[in-house]
Amino acid sequence: MKTYKNLYPKIYDFDNLHLAYLKARRCKRYRHDVLRFSANLEDNLIDIQNHLIWKTYRTGRYRFFTVYEPKERLIASLSFRDRVVHHALCNIIEPIFERSMIYDSYACRVGMGVLSGVQRTTRFLRDATRRWGRVYCLKGDIKKYFPSVHHETLKRIIRKRIACPDTLGMIDRIIDSTGDEVGMPIGNLTSQLFANVYLSELDHFVKEECGVKYYIRYMDDFVILYDDKRVLKNLLEDVEYYLRVALRLRLNDKTQIFPVGPRPIDFLGYRIWPEYRLLRKGNLRRTKRKLKKFARLYALGQISLLDVQPSIVSWIGHAEHADSWRVRNKILNDLIFAREAIA
């Protein structure tokens, strides 16, 4: 396996830092912290460059907050300056790890998002159904994945591909920036990359050592298709053992084996059968609640239609990839935006 050296000068190269700035500000260019950084752009980039050259850069303090959709998660946020640095690092090392990843890993990769994963799952399911008739699904989910990533194991995996001491030092300091020996903050750009690198080990184990053809992973969720339930049970034991011993991870209680047909594969926001796809029931419930809230806020004059439009367009784009014509029309036809009359 090829390892890469002399990467660090590429990270602090001014052109790379400027590209990192452009990526970090994408869709955020009018936020106050971005505007402040941009007002003295060249000085700020040179300051980052000097800290990297002299190896004095340290990750700043995290700001933590909780989101509740689609489930409760603790999110960690860094300053814009730190996000520029993380983009500069990922610009250089992400292509290296990308070359070693299997095709059917679909999270946080260019051109390999949710829709691509759904389409591939549908194709696999149709192929398996034509081939075997009856198909069983092993649907796995890593228990508390991001909080469970073991730092020393992650560093060992990264060293299989990177042999530049300065780059490794920078990576190690970012990994350890939370002050713990286990866990990665949800919200970091580097966390997304490292999470994929970590479970890429599982991908290669399943595909190469276990010889599984119909395998798809999206971050900490994965699907395996086969025609024999007993084989999947044995495979589940192998996967559990590998995760526990090699990666210090465990599957959660939602992991299960079931026949596809009577039940769909509930994956990536859709319920997937060989012949068609439907939206998840939870997605429909959340969408109805959100639209009712928008209508209420609009009636009170607290938001405008321009505030509502992006969310509606985004949901329609998601729903169009399922057999959802009737439910889309019902939800949108029942939606009424009207201002309350002023007495």
Protein Blocks (a to p, Z undefined) as FASTA:
>chain_A
ZZdehklmmmmpmklmmmmmmmmmgoplmgmklmmmmmmmmlmmmmmmmmmmnopaccdd
ddddddfbfbdcddddddfklmmmmmmmmmmmmmmmmmmpcfklcghiehiafklmmmmm
mmmmmmmmmmnopacddddddehkllmpcfklmmmmmmmmpccfklmmmmmmmmmmnopa
bdcdehiaklmmmmmmmmmmmmmmmmmmnopabdcdehjaccdddfbfklmmmmmmmmmm
mmmmmnopacdfkbccddehjaccdeehiacdfkbccddfklmmmmmmmmmmmmmmmmno
pacfklmmmmmmmmmmmmmmpcfklmmmmmmmmpccdddddZZ
